[in-house]
Amino acid sequence: MPGMNLPPVQIPVKALEELFDLLRIPSVSSDPGRRGEVLRAAEFLAAKLSSLGFAARVDATAGHPVIFAERSVSSSLPTALIYGHYDVQPEEPLGGWSTPPFEPTVRNGRIYARGATDDKGQLYAHLMAAQALLAVGDLPVNLKFLLEGEEEVGSPSLGDYIAEHREALSSDLIVISDGSRFAEDVPTITSGVRGLCYLEVRVRGARRDLHSGAYGGAAPNPIAALCALLASLKDASGRILIPGFYDGVLDPPESELQSWSQLPIDPASWCASIGIQEPVGEAGYSLLERLWSRPTLDANGIWGGFQGPGSKTVIPASAGAKVSMRLVPGQDWQRIARLASDYLRAHCPAGVQLEVEVLHGAEPVVLPVDSPAVQAARSALARVFGRPAQTVRTGGSIPVVADFQRLLGAPVILLDFGLDIDAPHSPDESFAVADFQRGILCAAEFLRAIAEQR
Ligand SMILES: [Zn+2]
C-alpha cells in the first residue's frame, strides 16, 4: 500500500494560532489606505516560509507584492508550485458580521474572519503541510510558493510577473486551493472553469432628454432600443442567437457526464436554496451542465432615463447595460467579443447609435480528470476523507489558471478545501477548523503521493 512505511504527518501545534495572526492583518487589496497592511501580510508569510527553510522573497510589482519561495530537495524529485493569495475582499457591510471581521473567532467549529476560507485559511494549510512534512523528515518533492496580493482586484500584475519569472516558477505541476468542494462529505477536484467575456452596451438617441409629449411618437427611445437589442440575444428557449457563438463548444466526455449524474444535487432544493420556482436555461441539459459546461449570456445591470420618485415624462437621450457571457472549452473570449459586438451592431434598431465596449475577458479551461497529478490528488483526498474523491467543474472563472497553462505549460490541479457555506466575500465568512486541518493533511498527502509516482 502506498505511503505505508512513511511516518504519519501531524498537524502543527500552533497551526490555528498562526492562521489567526495572519487573519488579523486587514490585507484588503482594493483599499489604498491599507497598502501597508497588505505588505505586512506578505512579510508575515515570507518570514514564515523563511523559518521553514525556504528561500523566500517579497517581490515588488506595479501593485501589491508577490511572494516567491522555494525549497529544493533534489533535482531527481518532481517540483510542485503552490499558488495562493493573501489579499482579501473588503469587510463591508460591517453590520452583517456577528464578530469583528479581523478578529478571528471560533464558533461551532468554524473560524469566522475575513479571508478565513478565501484564501488565507486554504493557503496556510499548504504552509502547515510543508511544516508537518519537515517535522518527520525532508519534503518529498521540491516545493515552490507563489502568493499574490491582488487576486481580489483581478490580478493586474500577476501575468507580467509570471512571464518575467518563468524559469524560477518552472514546475511539474501547480496546485491552487482557492475554492469550494462540492459538498460537506464529497471531496472533490475541480477539473474545469468557465471563461468570461464582459461587455458594456450604450445606446444614444437625441442630443438631450426630450419632452415625451412634444417629441414622443417620432423621437427614438434608447431604452426601447436597448431592450429590443438585449431581447434579440436569446430565443424563448434560452438559446443564444449570436451566429457562431456555439461553434467549437466541446461537450464534456460521456464518462464525465456520467460521474456528474452521481453527484448529490436535487434541482428542487437547489431552487429552494435561492428562492426560485424552477431553473431556466437550455432544454435538454441537466442542471449541472447548465451551470458548468454550457455557455451563458446575462445582463448584469441596466440603466437609463428617469428613476426618481413619482413621474417625469421624458424620452431619455441614452441607456446602457452591462452584459457578460460565461464561456466553455472551445470558445475564445476575444472571438466571442467580436461576434457579440457585430451581432449587436447588426441588430441595433433605427434612430439610435450604439457603442459596445469590451471590458475584460478570461479563457475557459478544462483540466484532465485522469492525469497522474489528479490521481495523486484523488488518493490524498481518499486517505484523508475516507471516501473516494469526485471530479467536478465550477461555473466561475479563475483567470490565473489559463495564465499558468499558457505561460508555464504545467498542469494545474484545483484542490478545494472550502465549502460554499463558508460564504467567501460575504459577511461572516468562515472556514471549518476541521477543513483547515483536513486541508493540511490533504496537502501533505498529495505531495507524498506525487513523490510516490516517481
Ligand atoms: Zn480567492
Residues whose N, C-alpha, C, O or C-beta is under 5 A from the ligand:
A	BS01	ZN	D118 D119 D178
